[in-house]
Amino acid sequence: MNRLALGTAQFGLTYGIANNSGQISRAEAKDILQIALARGIDTLDTAIVYGESEACLGEVGVNDFKLITKLPAIPKGCSDVGGWVKQQADASLYRLGVNNVYGLLLHHPENLLGSNGHELYRALNVLKEKGLVNKIGISIYSPSELELLTIGFSFDLVQAPFNLIDQRLLSSGWMQNLKDRGVEIHSRSAFLQGLLLMSHADIPTKFLPWNGILKKWHDWLDYNDISALQASLAFPLSFPEIDRVVVGVDSQNQLLQIVNAENNSINTDVPNLACEDENLINPANWSSL
């Protein structure tokens, strides 16, 4: 079984610090999906907020894949949360050209902790009962969010960042905790939005405060003659608790490189680059650096 899942933000947006090619075309998207299918990748990850991603997937055809999409934040002043959830899900299914999806996640799980939280959770479960959704869950930025969210709610699927630098899912104990609860775990940001794949010389100067970590990484790569792609991917894949590692690509060639890197395991331990500085590990903070 191929444990990679294909992230499709690039199908609808220009996404990632190392993305020089912009949003990909429909033709390129179709070719990428054909390669993914041929290489055993059976899961696609998208979201309503990924621009044209859902529409692109629907146009090129995705019936052979398990689909995971995500709801945006509840609009302010929404008086009928259940109706809003149903409307959003129906629109997603229509754009994707399918009758149901494998997973429906909340992009803003903090909405569950608000006054409409239980209504939101009920609405997700109704979709599941009707067979429109197989699994419900959340997409989180930090495992610390799970402390409150798992008190009143249970999830089938959790997506969280996990990479050589951001190891909080492991260090917090939540990786094992989720697995003990029978939750399917999908990790994302294996390449920290491309930062781990950039040559040392090309890393923007705003990352200078963490040059010690990044230099350690590049020195290790040089010494062991291992590609950044290979080592970055090998790290999350080395944890059996993780069911899928979500990777995004800009081109067919990039996908082939990733699949080949996945198939070539490394014979040495990766360096310890773990860091908990939110300014580095959360790309949402990079624009203010």
Secondary structure as UniProt FT lines:
FT   STRAND          4..7
FT   HELIX           9..11
FT   TURN            17..18
FT   HELIX           26..38
FT   TURN            39..40
FT   STRAND          43..45
FT   TURN            48..49
FT   TURN            51..52
FT   HELIX           53..60
FT   TURN            63..64
FT   STRAND          66..71
FT   TURN            76..77
FT   HELIX           81..96
FT   STRAND          101..106
FT   HELIX           109..113
FT   TURN            115..116
FT   HELIX           117..129
FT   TURN            130..131
FT   STRAND          133..139
FT   HELIX           143..145
FT   HELIX           146..152
FT   STRAND          157..161
FT   HELIX           168..171
FT   HELIX           174..180
FT   TURN            181..182
FT   STRAND          184..188
FT   TURN            190..191
FT   HELIX           192..197
FT   HELIX           200..202
FT   HELIX           205..210
FT   HELIX           211..224
FT   HELIX           228..237
FT   TURN            240..241
FT   STRAND          244..248
FT   HELIX           252..263
FT   HELIX           278..281
FT   HELIX           283..288
//
